[in-house]
Amino acid sequence: MKKLLWLLIILPFFSCHHRYIRGNGDVTTQSRDVSNFHGIKLEGSMDVSLIKSDKEEVEVEAEQNLQSYIETYVRDGILIVKMKDDISFHDHSGIHVKVSCPKINSLTVAASGSIEGEGKFASDDEMDLEILASGNLKLDLDAPSVKVSVVASGNAELSGETKNIEISSTASGNIDASKLKAENAKVNITASGEVHVYASVKLDATIMGSGNIGYKGGAAVTKNIMGSGEVSKED
């Protein structure tokens, strides 16, 4: 009884602090003044197009009355794309963010949106890619090393070239890096995820659970399996 009374007291407090905004149907494009970023973190249910360009530019396409609730700012060299706190959008036509930049070395999808690259992105440093929610990530890249982490049900599709790739999957997400030509690959699955990878020299594969690893290339393979998962060669 005391717990029920406590819930009845605090529920109106949370409800009145969360706003639900309905789109007005008038789609507009707004340029945002941001610069000096080397990474992107998506924290909202939006679609981000990452465009290879000599200039840094950000454009937000959304309904006019939603624009002021969509935040784009740089923090510690990372472009944050998100909705304002305690705001939800309803019955809207979708949000599309175009990000143009010459180089990138960090991408994080922390919501149910997506980041998709247009053109090949090169980096002199390690490319760090994370999926922390049910979102999607697609990128063509050229980097000396790549680190991929999926801790949710999201999906990643990668292509290009690298020397070393390290993949960690701790959930049910799928990672297709079979078109990312790597020399050495290290893959660690601790759940039911699915990983496809290419390695020409060495593959270190660890599975703790029901996940599966499929690989292409002529790599020497080291397997460590604790569970029902499998490591198999693919054509």
Secondary structure, 3 states (H helix, E strand, C coil): CHHHHHHHHHHHHHHHCCEEEECCCCEEEEEECCCCCCEEEECCCCEEEEEECCCCEEEEEEEHHHHHHEEEEEECCEEEEEECCCEEEECCCCCEEEEEECCCCEEEECCCCEEEEEEEEECCCCEEEEECCCCEEEEEEEEEEEEEEECCCCEEEEEEEEEEEEEEECCCCEEEEEEEECCEEEEEECCCCEEEEECCCEEEEEECCCCEEEEECCCEEEEEECCCCEEEECC
